Amino acid sequence: MRSIIPLLSQAIMSFTEVQLSVPDAFRNYQLRVVNALGELMLEKNNITLSSLTIDVGNFRSGIYFIEIIKEDKVIRKKIAKH
């Protein structure tokens, strides 16, 4: 079972991108963005960066969840795009 850990820093929403910082312990992780219906919008694997910008310019307005996954740990952050 995966445990959920909140992001250490806030995701910052702009018109077309989300910027976030990932804890050092989460190197080589998987990134997923899902919408409020649980539909997968974006998935990237084997990410080693501690800072990341996600392009959400083509996403519709709504609620999204950013998930950073490494082994049995999950960081989840809810964002709203206007």
C-alpha positions as CSV (number, residue, x, y, z in Angstrom):
1,M,0.0,0.0,0.0
2,R,1.3,3.4,-0.9
3,S,1.5,6.2,1.7
4,I,0.6,9.8,0.7
5,I,3.0,12.6,1.7
6,P,2.1,16.2,1.0
7,L,4.4,18.3,-1.2
8,L,6.9,20.3,0.7
9,S,6.3,23.4,-1.4
10,Q,3.1,24.7,-3.0
11,A,2.5,24.1,-6.6
12,I,2.2,27.5,-8.3
13,M,-0.4,27.8,-11.0
14,S,0.0,30.2,-13.9
15,F,-2.0,30.4,-17.1
16,T,0.0,27.6,-18.8
17,E,2.3,25.9,-16.3
18,V,2.7,24.4,-12.8
19,Q,6.0,24.7,-11.1
20,L,6.9,22.4,-8.2
21,S,9.9,21.3,-6.1
22,V,10.3,17.6,-5.2
23,P,12.1,16.4,-2.0
24,D,15.6,14.9,-2.6
25,A,14.4,11.5,-1.4
26,F,12.1,11.3,-4.4
27,R,14.8,11.2,-7.1
28,N,14.0,8.9,-10.0
29,Y,10.2,9.2,-9.6
30,Q,7.1,8.9,-11.7
31,L,4.9,11.9,-12.3
32,R,1.1,11.6,-13.0
33,V,-1.5,14.3,-13.5
34,V,-5.1,13.2,-13.2
35,N,-8.3,15.2,-13.5
36,A,-11.2,15.2,-11.0
37,L,-12.8,12.2,-12.8
38,G,-9.6,10.2,-12.3
39,E,-8.6,10.3,-16.0
40,L,-4.9,10.3,-16.7
41,M,-3.8,13.6,-18.3
42,L,0.0,13.3,-18.2
43,E,2.5,10.6,-17.2
44,K,6.3,10.8,-17.1
45,N,8.6,8.1,-15.8
46,N,12.2,8.0,-14.4
47,I,12.4,11.8,-13.6
48,T,15.5,12.8,-11.7
49,L,15.0,16.5,-11.4
50,S,14.3,18.2,-8.1
51,S,12.4,21.1,-9.7
52,L,9.9,20.6,-12.5
53,T,7.6,22.7,-14.7
54,I,4.5,21.0,-16.1
55,D,2.8,22.4,-19.2
56,V,-1.0,22.6,-18.5
57,G,-1.8,25.0,-21.3
58,N,-4.0,22.5,-23.1
59,F,-5.9,21.4,-20.0
60,R,-9.4,22.6,-19.5
61,S,-10.4,24.6,-16.5
62,G,-11.0,22.4,-13.5
63,I,-9.5,20.4,-10.6
64,Y,-6.4,18.3,-11.2
65,F,-4.2,16.1,-8.9
66,I,-0.4,16.0,-9.4
67,E,1.0,12.7,-8.1
68,I,4.7,12.1,-7.6
69,I,5.3,8.4,-7.0
70,K,8.4,6.5,-5.9
71,E,8.1,2.9,-4.9
72,D,5.5,2.8,-2.1
73,K,5.3,6.5,-1.4
74,V,3.0,9.1,-3.1
75,I,3.1,12.9,-2.9
76,R,-0.3,14.3,-4.1
77,K,-1.2,17.9,-4.7
78,K,-4.5,19.3,-5.8
79,I,-4.5,22.3,-8.1
80,A,-7.2,24.3,-9.8
81,K,-6.9,25.7,-13.3
82,H,-9.0,28.7,-14.1
